[in-house]
Amino acid sequence: MSGRRRFITPLDRYVASEFVRIFGVTMLGFPVLVFVIDLVDNLRKYTERKLSIEAVAMSYLYWIPDTLFMVLPVAVLFATVFSIGTFTRYSEITAAKASGISFYRFIAPIIVMAVLATGIDLVFSEIAPPANAKRLKLLEGSSANRDNARYNFAFASEAGRVYRIYMLDVEKRTVDNIELEKRGSTKQPGQLIAAKTGSWHAARGWTLASGTMHVLPNDSIDFAFSFDSIVDRRMKETPQDLRASEREPSEMNFADLTRFIAILERSGAEVNTLKVERMLKIAIPVTCIIIALFGAPLATSSQRGGAAFGVAISLATTILFLVLIQLTKAIGSKGIMTPEAAAWMPNVLCGVIALVLLARVRT
C-alpha cells in the first residue's frame, strides 16, 4: 500500500479530478448540442414521414453511442486545455516545478485519463453500429423497405461464384430471376445456373426452381440441362447476407466491415473508402491520446487569454481534425496513399506537432 501511495500522489488525484470534471461536462453537453441542431435541421422531414415523438426520441437514444464515439476526442481536448489552462493561470504548474515535479510528470494523470478514454471509445465503436441500424430503421418511417428488399445487384460468394439477382425479398426469403456463375479452370469446368425463383430454408438452404444448368468445359462447348427444382448446397449465404451491400459503414463494426470489404473485393468493386472507414474505427479512439499530448503544451500559453483562449484552441483543433479526416477519406479513396496510411495521417501529423511542442515546454 505504501508503494501505491507514493505512485499515486494527492497531486495526481487533484489533476485527474479536475480533468474528469471538465471531461464529464463536455461529454454530456456536446451530444445534447448535436441533437438539438439535428432536430432543428430535420424536424420538417420527420413531420413529413409522420414519425411519432416516441420514434424520434428513440432514434436519438440509439444515436448516443455513435455521437459519443465522435465526441470523446473533443471532450479529452477540452478537458486537457481547460484543466491545464486553469493550473497555469493559478501558477499551480509553476509551484509543482518549484517542488521538483516536471511538467511531464504533472500531466501524467491526464495522459492516463486519455488512455482510458481511448478504451471507452473503442467500446463505443463496437456498440454504435447496431444502434445506428436501429436508428436508421426508425427514421425511415412506415414506407421503408430497405430491410426487406433489394433489386438488380451482383454478389460474390466466398466459394468464388458470382450471383446476379434481379430481386431479393429478405422477409419472404425468396429471390426472383437469379443467375449463379462459376468460371472454369484447367481442373474443372465452368458452370452457369439460371432460375426464375429461389427460396431459402434454414434446414436445407436454397432451393432454385424453373431453371437451366449450363456446364461449360471450354469456350466452345455448352451442356445444358433444364430442371424443375434443385437444392444448391454451395449457396450458403442467407438472405440477410445477400442484403449486406445495402448496409452503411456506420451500421457495421470492425469485423462486419472487414467481411463486407472482402465480399466487395471478390466482386471487383472499389473498396478504398470503406477501408479508410474501417481503420478510422481504431484511429479516432487513439486520437484521444494524441489530442491530449497536443493540447497540454498549448494550454500552458493560456495564462493571459483565459477561458476565451482555451475555447479558441479547442475549437480550432477540432475543426482542424474534422478537415483532416475528410481529407483522409479523399486521399484514401483516390488511392494516392494506402487507405490504412491515409486513416492514420491526422494522428501522425498531430502527433509529430505534439512531440515538438512537448520538447519546447519548460519542465
Sine and cosine of phi, psi and omega as CSV:
sin_phi,cos_phi,sin_psi,cos_psi,sin_omega,cos_omega
0.00,0.00,-0.60,0.80,-0.03,-1.00
-0.91,0.42,-0.61,0.79,0.05,-1.00
-0.91,0.43,-0.60,0.80,0.02,-1.00
-0.92,0.40,-0.63,0.78,0.00,-1.00
-0.91,0.42,-0.60,0.80,0.01,-1.00
-0.94,0.34,-0.54,0.84,-0.03,-1.00
-0.96,0.27,-0.69,0.72,0.03,-1.00
-0.97,-0.25,0.98,-0.20,-0.07,-1.00
-1.00,0.01,0.28,-0.96,0.10,-1.00
-0.83,0.55,-0.55,0.84,0.04,-1.00
-0.91,0.42,-0.64,0.77,0.04,-1.00
-0.86,0.50,-0.71,0.71,-0.01,-1.00
-0.91,0.41,-0.60,0.80,0.01,-1.00
-0.92,0.40,-0.73,0.68,0.00,-1.00
-0.89,0.45,-0.70,0.72,-0.02,-1.00
-0.90,0.43,-0.65,0.76,-0.01,-1.00
-0.91,0.41,-0.62,0.79,0.04,-1.00
-0.91,0.41,-0.66,0.76,0.04,-1.00
-0.89,0.45,-0.75,0.66,-0.06,-1.00
-0.89,0.46,-0.61,0.79,0.00,-1.00
-0.88,0.48,-0.74,0.67,-0.01,-1.00
-0.95,0.32,-0.63,0.78,0.01,-1.00
-0.87,0.50,-0.70,0.72,-0.01,-1.00
-0.90,0.44,-0.70,0.72,0.00,-1.00
-0.89,0.45,-0.70,0.72,0.00,-1.00
-0.91,0.40,-0.67,0.74,-0.04,-1.00
-0.91,0.42,-0.54,0.84,0.03,-1.00
-1.00,0.10,-0.54,0.84,-0.08,-1.00
-0.97,0.22,-0.63,0.77,-0.06,-1.00
-0.90,0.44,-0.70,0.71,0.05,-1.00
-0.85,0.52,-0.63,0.78,0.04,-1.00
-0.87,0.50,-0.69,0.72,0.01,-1.00
-0.89,0.45,-0.68,0.73,0.02,-1.00
-0.88,0.47,-0.67,0.74,-0.02,-1.00
-0.91,0.41,-0.66,0.75,-0.01,-1.00
-0.90,0.44,-0.70,0.72,0.01,-1.00
-0.89,0.46,-0.69,0.72,0.00,-1.00
-0.90,0.43,-0.65,0.76,-0.01,-1.00
-0.90,0.43,-0.67,0.74,0.03,-1.00
-0.89,0.45,-0.66,0.75,-0.03,-1.00
-0.94,0.34,-0.54,0.84,-0.17,-0.99
-0.91,-0.42,0.13,0.99,-0.05,-1.00
-0.86,0.51,-0.67,0.74,0.00,-1.00
-0.89,0.45,-0.66,0.75,0.02,-1.00
-0.90,0.44,-0.66,0.75,0.02,-1.00
-0.90,0.44,-0.60,0.80,0.01,-1.00
-0.93,0.38,-0.68,0.74,0.01,-1.00
-0.89,0.46,-0.55,0.83,0.03,-1.00
-0.99,0.13,-0.02,1.00,0.03,-1.00
0.85,0.52,0.68,0.74,0.04,-1.00
-0.98,0.20,0.66,-0.75,0.03,-1.00
-0.97,0.24,0.32,-0.95,0.04,-1.00
-0.87,0.49,-0.61,0.79,0.00,-1.00
-0.90,0.43,-0.64,0.77,0.00,-1.00
-0.91,0.41,-0.68,0.74,0.02,-1.00
-0.90,0.43,-0.69,0.72,0.01,-1.00
-0.88,0.47,-0.67,0.74,0.02,-1.00
-0.92,0.40,-0.55,0.83,0.02,-1.00
-0.89,0.45,-0.62,0.78,0.05,-1.00
-0.95,0.32,-0.53,0.85,0.07,-1.00
-0.90,0.43,-0.68,0.73,0.03,-1.00
-0.94,0.35,-0.37,0.93,-0.03,-1.00
-0.99,0.14,-0.22,0.98,-0.08,-1.00
-0.85,0.53,-0.75,0.66,-0.01,-1.00
-0.86,0.52,-0.67,0.74,-0.01,-1.00
-0.92,0.38,-0.62,0.78,0.02,-1.00
-0.91,0.42,-0.69,0.72,0.02,-1.00
-0.91,0.41,-0.54,0.84,0.05,-1.00
-0.85,0.53,-0.67,0.74,0.00,-1.00
-0.99,0.14,-0.46,0.89,-0.13,-0.99
-1.00,0.10,-0.46,0.89,-0.10,-0.99
-0.82,0.57,-0.71,0.70,0.07,-1.00
-0.87,0.50,-0.59,0.81,0.04,-1.00
-0.92,0.39,-0.65,0.76,0.03,-1.00
-0.89,0.45,-0.64,0.77,0.06,-1.00
-0.89,0.45,-0.66,0.75,0.01,-1.00
-0.89,0.46,-0.77,0.64,0.00,-1.00
-0.87,0.49,-0.69,0.72,-0.02,-1.00
-0.90,0.44,-0.64,0.77,0.02,-1.00
-0.91,0.41,-0.76,0.65,-0.07,-1.00
-0.90,0.43,-0.72,0.70,-0.08,-1.00
-0.97,0.26,-0.60,0.80,0.02,-1.00
-0.93,0.37,-0.73,0.68,0.01,-1.00
-0.93,0.36,-0.57,0.82,0.08,-1.00
-0.87,0.49,-0.65,0.76,0.04,-1.00
-0.91,0.41,-0.70,0.72,0.03,-1.00
-0.88,0.48,-0.58,0.82,-0.01,-1.00
-0.94,0.33,-0.71,0.71,-0.03,-1.00
-0.89,0.46,-0.58,0.81,-0.02,-1.00
-1.00,-0.09,0.27,0.96,0.09,-1.00
0.85,0.53,0.41,0.91,0.00,-1.00
-0.96,0.30,-0.55,0.83,0.07,-1.00
-0.92,0.38,-0.64,0.77,0.05,-1.00
-0.88,0.48,-0.67,0.74,0.02,-1.00
-0.90,0.43,-0.63,0.77,0.02,-1.00
-0.91,0.42,-0.66,0.75,0.03,-1.00
-0.89,0.45,-0.62,0.78,0.03,-1.00
-0.91,0.42,-0.41,0.91,0.02,-1.00
-1.00,0.02,0.07,1.00,0.04,-1.00
1.00,-0.04,0.21,0.98,0.00,-1.00
-0.99,-0.17,0.87,-0.50,-0.03,-1.00
-0.96,0.29,0.28,-0.96,0.04,-1.00
-0.88,0.47,-0.62,0.79,-0.01,-1.00
-0.90,0.44,-0.66,0.75,0.03,-1.00
-0.94,0.35,-0.54,0.84,-0.01,-1.00
-0.90,0.44,-0.65,0.76,-0.06,-1.00
-1.00,0.00,0.05,1.00,-0.01,-1.00
-0.82,0.57,-0.68,0.73,0.03,-1.00
-0.88,0.48,-0.54,0.84,0.02,-1.00
-0.93,0.38,-0.65,0.76,0.03,-1.00
-0.91,0.42,-0.64,0.77,0.05,-1.00
-0.89,0.47,-0.68,0.73,0.04,-1.00
-0.89,0.45,-0.60,0.80,0.02,-1.00
-0.92,0.40,-0.61,0.79,0.06,-1.00
-0.90,0.44,-0.68,0.74,0.05,-1.00
-0.88,0.47,-0.65,0.76,0.03,-1.00
-0.89,0.45,-0.59,0.81,0.06,-1.00
-0.88,0.48,-0.70,0.71,0.04,-1.00
-0.88,0.47,-0.68,0.74,0.03,-1.00
-0.89,0.45,-0.65,0.76,-0.03,-1.00
-0.92,0.38,-0.56,0.83,0.07,-1.00
-0.90,0.44,-0.59,0.81,0.07,-1.00
-0.91,0.42,-0.69,0.72,0.03,-1.00
-0.89,0.46,-0.55,0.84,0.00,-1.00
-0.90,0.43,-0.42,0.91,0.04,-1.00
-1.00,-0.03,-0.51,0.86,-0.01,-1.00
-0.98,0.21,-0.57,0.82,-0.13,-0.99
-0.89,0.46,-0.69,0.73,-0.09,-1.00
-0.83,0.56,-0.77,0.63,0.03,-1.00
-0.90,0.45,-0.55,0.83,0.05,-1.00
-0.92,0.38,-0.62,0.78,0.05,-1.00
-0.89,0.45,-0.62,0.78,0.02,-1.00
-0.88,0.47,-0.68,0.73,0.03,-1.00
-0.92,0.40,-0.61,0.79,0.01,-1.00
-0.90,0.44,-0.73,0.68,-0.01,-1.00
-0.89,0.45,-0.59,0.81,0.03,-1.00
-0.91,0.42,-0.64,0.76,0.03,-1.00
-0.91,0.42,-0.66,0.75,-0.10,-1.00
-0.97,0.23,-0.20,0.98,0.01,-1.00
-0.98,0.18,-0.28,0.96,0.07,-1.00
0.98,0.22,-0.14,-0.99,-0.10,-0.99
-0.95,0.32,-0.32,0.95,-0.04,-1.00
-1.00,0.05,-0.01,1.00,-0.09,-1.00
-0.95,0.31,0.64,-0.77,0.07,-1.00
-0.67,-0.74,0.30,0.95,-0.08,-1.00
-0.91,0.41,-0.44,0.90,0.01,-1.00
-0.99,0.13,-0.23,0.97,-0.14,-0.99
-0.95,-0.33,-0.41,0.91,-0.12,-0.99
-0.62,-0.78,0.48,-0.88,0.10,-0.99
-0.51,-0.86,0.63,-0.78,-0.16,-0.99
-0.82,-0.57,0.60,-0.80,0.23,-0.97
0.75,0.66,0.94,0.34,-0.05,-1.00
-0.64,-0.77,0.26,-0.97,0.07,-1.00
-0.89,-0.46,0.50,-0.86,-0.04,-1.00
-0.61,-0.79,0.76,-0.65,0.02,-1.00
-0.98,-0.19,0.83,-0.56,-0.03,-1.00
-1.00,0.07,0.28,-0.96,0.03,-1.00
-0.92,0.40,-0.40,0.92,0.00,-1.00
-0.98,0.18,-0.02,1.00,0.04,-1.00
1.00,-0.06,0.09,1.00,0.05,-1.00
-1.00,-0.04,0.46,-0.89,0.04,-1.00
-0.92,-0.40,0.80,-0.61,0.05,-1.00
-0.98,-0.21,0.74,-0.67,0.14,-0.99
-0.90,-0.44,0.89,-0.45,-0.16,-0.99
-0.82,-0.58,0.75,-0.66,0.03,-1.00
-0.98,0.21,-0.71,0.70,-0.03,-1.00
-0.56,-0.83,0.75,-0.66,0.08,-1.00
-0.89,-0.46,0.78,-0.63,0.08,-1.00
-0.91,-0.43,0.97,-0.24,-0.07,-1.00
-0.92,0.39,-0.64,0.77,-0.05,-1.00
-0.91,0.42,-0.69,0.73,0.01,-1.00
-1.00,0.09,-0.19,0.98,0.01,-1.00
0.88,0.47,0.72,0.70,-0.03,-1.00
-0.73,-0.68,0.34,-0.94,0.14,-0.99
-0.73,-0.68,0.46,-0.89,0.07,-1.00
-0.86,-0.52,0.66,-0.75,0.06,-1.00
0.79,0.61,0.97,0.24,-0.04,-1.00
-0.91,-0.41,0.62,-0.78,0.12,-0.99
-0.83,-0.56,0.72,-0.70,0.04,-1.00
-0.85,-0.52,0.88,-0.47,-0.10,-1.00
-0.87,-0.49,0.74,-0.67,0.11,-0.99
-0.82,-0.57,0.90,-0.43,-0.03,-1.00
-0.95,0.32,0.58,-0.81,-0.03,-1.00
-0.99,0.16,0.20,-0.98,0.06,-1.00
-0.61,-0.79,-0.07,-1.00,0.02,-1.00
-0.93,0.37,-0.36,0.93,-0.06,-1.00
-1.00,-0.09,-0.45,0.89,-0.03,-1.00
-0.55,-0.83,0.51,-0.86,-0.03,-1.00
-0.96,0.28,0.33,-0.95,0.11,-0.99
-0.97,0.22,0.25,-0.97,-0.04,-1.00
-0.56,-0.83,0.64,-0.77,0.07,-1.00
-0.69,-0.73,0.83,-0.56,0.05,-1.00
-0.89,-0.46,0.80,-0.60,0.05,-1.00
-0.85,-0.53,0.80,-0.60,-0.03,-1.00
-0.69,-0.73,0.51,-0.86,0.02,-1.00
-0.96,0.29,-0.64,0.77,-0.03,-1.00
-0.65,-0.76,0.29,-0.96,0.09,-1.00
-0.48,-0.88,0.54,-0.84,0.03,-1.00
-0.70,-0.71,0.53,-0.84,-0.07,-1.00
-0.92,-0.39,0.72,-0.69,0.08,-1.00
-0.79,-0.62,0.67,-0.74,-0.08,-1.00
-0.85,0.52,-0.55,0.84,-0.09,-1.00
-0.97,0.24,-0.71,0.71,-0.13,-0.99
-0.90,-0.43,-0.08,1.00,0.03,-1.00
1.00,0.03,-0.62,-0.78,-0.10,-1.00
-1.00,-0.02,0.73,-0.68,0.13,-0.99
-0.91,-0.40,0.86,-0.51,-0.01,-1.00
-0.98,-0.19,0.65,-0.76,-0.08,-1.00
-0.79,-0.61,0.50,-0.86,0.10,-1.00
0.81,0.58,0.93,0.36,-0.05,-1.00
-0.54,-0.84,-0.14,-0.99,-0.01,-1.00
-0.69,-0.72,0.67,-0.75,0.07,-1.00
-0.94,-0.34,0.77,-0.64,0.03,-1.00
-0.92,-0.39,0.80,-0.60,0.12,-0.99
-0.95,-0.30,0.81,-0.58,-0.16,-0.99
-0.85,-0.52,1.00,0.01,0.03,-1.00
-0.89,0.46,-0.56,0.83,0.07,-1.00
-0.44,-0.90,-0.11,-0.99,-0.08,-1.00
-0.94,0.34,-0.32,0.95,-0.09,-1.00
-0.96,-0.27,-0.14,0.99,-0.05,-1.00
-0.88,-0.47,0.70,-0.71,-0.01,-1.00
-0.64,-0.77,0.94,-0.34,0.11,-0.99
-1.00,-0.10,0.88,-0.48,-0.07,-1.00
-0.91,-0.41,0.66,-0.75,0.02,-1.00
-0.72,-0.69,0.78,-0.62,0.08,-1.00
-1.00,0.05,0.47,-0.88,0.02,-1.00
-0.56,-0.83,0.49,-0.87,0.13,-0.99
-0.98,0.18,-0.71,0.70,0.05,-1.00
-0.34,-0.94,0.56,-0.83,0.09,-1.00
-0.64,-0.77,0.46,-0.89,0.10,-0.99
-0.98,-0.18,0.89,-0.46,-0.02,-1.00
-0.99,-0.13,0.99,-0.12,-0.06,-1.00
-0.98,0.20,-0.21,0.98,0.06,-1.00
-0.99,0.14,-0.24,0.97,0.06,-1.00
-1.00,0.01,1.00,0.03,-0.15,-0.99
-1.00,-0.01,-0.16,0.99,-0.05,-1.00
-0.95,0.32,0.68,-0.74,0.08,-1.00
-0.99,0.13,0.22,-0.97,0.09,-1.00
-0.83,0.55,-0.58,0.81,0.04,-1.00
-0.91,0.41,-0.61,0.80,0.05,-1.00
-0.90,0.44,-0.64,0.77,-0.02,-1.00
-0.93,0.37,-0.43,0.90,0.03,-1.00
-0.99,0.13,-0.06,1.00,-0.17,-0.99
-0.83,0.56,-0.56,0.83,-0.07,-1.00
-0.92,0.39,-0.24,0.97,0.01,-1.00
-0.99,0.10,-0.17,0.99,-0.04,-1.00
-0.98,0.18,0.55,-0.84,0.05,-1.00
-1.00,0.09,0.42,-0.91,0.05,-1.00
-0.84,0.55,-0.54,0.84,0.00,-1.00
-0.93,0.37,-0.23,0.97,0.01,-1.00
-1.00,-0.09,0.00,1.00,-0.07,-1.00
-0.84,-0.55,0.68,-0.73,0.11,-0.99
-0.98,0.18,-0.08,-1.00,-0.11,-0.99
-0.87,0.49,-0.71,0.70,-0.03,-1.00
-0.92,0.38,-0.68,0.73,0.02,-1.00
-0.89,0.46,-0.67,0.74,-0.02,-1.00
-0.92,0.39,-0.57,0.82,0.05,-1.00
-0.89,0.45,-0.70,0.71,0.04,-1.00
-0.91,0.42,-0.64,0.77,-0.01,-1.00
-0.90,0.44,-0.66,0.75,0.03,-1.00
-0.89,0.45,-0.65,0.76,0.01,-1.00
-0.89,0.46,-0.64,0.77,0.02,-1.00
-0.89,0.45,-0.72,0.69,-0.02,-1.00
-0.92,0.39,-0.59,0.81,0.03,-1.00
-0.90,0.45,-0.63,0.78,0.04,-1.00
-0.91,0.41,-0.45,0.89,0.03,-1.00
-0.99,0.11,-0.08,1.00,-0.02,-1.00
0.99,0.14,0.27,0.96,-0.03,-1.00
-0.99,0.15,0.34,-0.94,0.05,-1.00
-0.99,0.16,0.82,-0.57,-0.11,-0.99
-0.81,-0.58,0.20,0.98,-0.05,-1.00
-0.87,0.50,-0.69,0.72,-0.01,-1.00
-0.88,0.47,-0.65,0.76,0.02,-1.00
-0.92,0.40,-0.57,0.82,0.04,-1.00
-0.92,0.40,-0.59,0.81,0.09,-1.00
-0.90,0.43,-0.72,0.69,0.02,-1.00
-0.85,0.52,-0.65,0.76,0.00,-1.00
-0.90,0.44,-0.72,0.69,-0.04,-1.00
-0.94,0.34,-0.48,0.88,0.04,-1.00
-0.91,0.42,-0.38,0.93,0.05,-1.00
-0.90,0.43,-0.36,0.93,0.09,-1.00
-0.98,-0.21,-0.66,0.75,-0.09,-1.00
-0.90,0.43,-0.62,0.79,-0.03,-1.00
-0.91,0.42,-0.72,0.70,0.09,-1.00
-0.86,0.52,-0.65,0.76,0.01,-1.00
-0.90,0.44,-0.39,0.92,0.06,-1.00
-0.83,0.56,-0.48,0.88,0.01,-1.00
-0.83,0.55,-0.67,0.74,0.00,-1.00
-0.95,0.31,-0.72,0.69,-0.03,-1.00
-0.87,0.49,-0.67,0.74,-0.08,-1.00
-0.94,0.35,-0.52,0.86,0.06,-1.00
-0.93,0.36,-0.68,0.74,0.05,-1.00
-0.91,0.41,-0.54,0.84,0.00,-1.00
-0.96,0.26,-0.68,0.74,-0.09,-1.00
-0.98,0.19,-0.47,0.88,-0.07,-1.00
-0.87,0.50,-0.79,0.61,0.01,-1.00
-0.93,0.37,-0.54,0.84,0.03,-1.00
-0.90,0.44,-0.61,0.79,-0.07,-1.00
-0.93,0.38,-0.34,0.94,-0.01,-1.00
-0.94,0.35,-0.26,0.97,0.00,-1.00
-1.00,-0.08,0.20,0.98,-0.08,-1.00
-1.00,-0.07,0.21,0.98,-0.08,-1.00
-0.88,0.48,-0.65,0.76,-0.01,-1.00
-1.00,0.09,-0.61,0.79,-0.07,-1.00
-0.96,0.27,-0.42,0.91,0.01,-1.00
0.92,0.39,-0.51,-0.86,-0.08,-1.00
-0.89,0.45,-0.59,0.81,-0.01,-1.00
-0.88,0.47,-0.63,0.78,0.03,-1.00
-0.91,0.41,-0.66,0.75,0.03,-1.00
-0.89,0.46,-0.68,0.73,0.04,-1.00
-0.89,0.45,-0.68,0.73,-0.02,-1.00
-0.88,0.47,-0.71,0.71,0.02,-1.00
-0.88,0.47,-0.72,0.69,-0.06,-1.00
-0.90,0.43,-0.74,0.68,-0.02,-1.00
-0.91,0.41,-0.67,0.74,0.00,-1.00
-0.89,0.46,-0.68,0.73,0.01,-1.00
-0.92,0.40,-0.64,0.77,0.03,-1.00
-0.88,0.47,-0.73,0.69,0.01,-1.00
-0.89,0.46,-0.65,0.76,0.03,-1.00
-0.86,0.51,-0.70,0.72,-0.02,-1.00
-0.92,0.39,-0.64,0.77,0.03,-1.00
-0.89,0.46,-0.66,0.75,0.03,-1.00
-0.91,0.42,-0.67,0.74,0.00,-1.00
-0.91,0.42,-0.59,0.81,0.02,-1.00
-0.91,0.41,-0.68,0.73,0.05,-1.00
-0.90,0.43,-0.63,0.78,0.06,-1.00
-0.90,0.44,-0.63,0.78,0.04,-1.00
-0.85,0.53,-0.73,0.69,-0.01,-1.00
-0.89,0.45,-0.64,0.77,-0.01,-1.00
-0.92,0.39,-0.70,0.71,-0.01,-1.00
-0.91,0.42,-0.69,0.73,-0.01,-1.00
-0.92,0.39,-0.64,0.77,-0.03,-1.00
-0.94,0.34,-0.50,0.87,0.00,-1.00
-0.99,0.11,-0.12,0.99,0.02,-1.00
0.98,0.21,0.28,0.96,0.03,-1.00
-0.90,0.43,-0.60,0.80,0.18,-0.98
-0.63,-0.78,0.20,-0.98,-0.04,-1.00
-0.88,0.48,0.55,-0.84,-0.01,-1.00
-0.83,0.55,-0.62,0.78,-0.02,-1.00
-0.91,0.42,-0.70,0.72,0.02,-1.00
-0.91,0.42,-0.63,0.78,0.01,-1.00
-0.90,0.44,-0.64,0.77,-0.01,-1.00
-0.90,0.43,-0.55,0.83,-0.03,-1.00
-1.00,0.02,-0.10,0.99,-0.08,-1.00
-0.84,0.54,-0.72,0.70,0.02,-1.00
-0.86,0.50,-0.66,0.75,0.00,-1.00
-0.91,0.41,-0.64,0.77,0.00,-1.00
-0.91,0.42,-0.72,0.69,-0.02,-1.00
-0.88,0.47,-0.76,0.65,-0.01,-1.00
-0.94,0.35,-0.50,0.87,0.05,-1.00
-0.92,0.40,-0.65,0.76,0.04,-1.00
-0.90,0.43,-0.70,0.71,0.03,-1.00
-0.89,0.46,-0.63,0.77,0.01,-1.00
-0.88,0.47,-0.68,0.73,0.01,-1.00
-0.90,0.44,-0.64,0.77,0.04,-1.00
-0.90,0.43,-0.70,0.71,0.00,-1.00
-0.91,0.42,-0.65,0.76,0.02,-1.00
-0.90,0.43,-0.60,0.80,0.00,-1.00
-0.92,0.40,-0.44,0.90,-0.05,-1.00
-1.00,-0.01,-0.15,0.99,-0.01,-1.00
-0.96,0.28,0.67,-0.74,0.07,-1.00
-0.96,0.28,0.85,-0.53,-0.06,-1.00
-0.99,-0.15,0.00,0.00,0.00,0.00
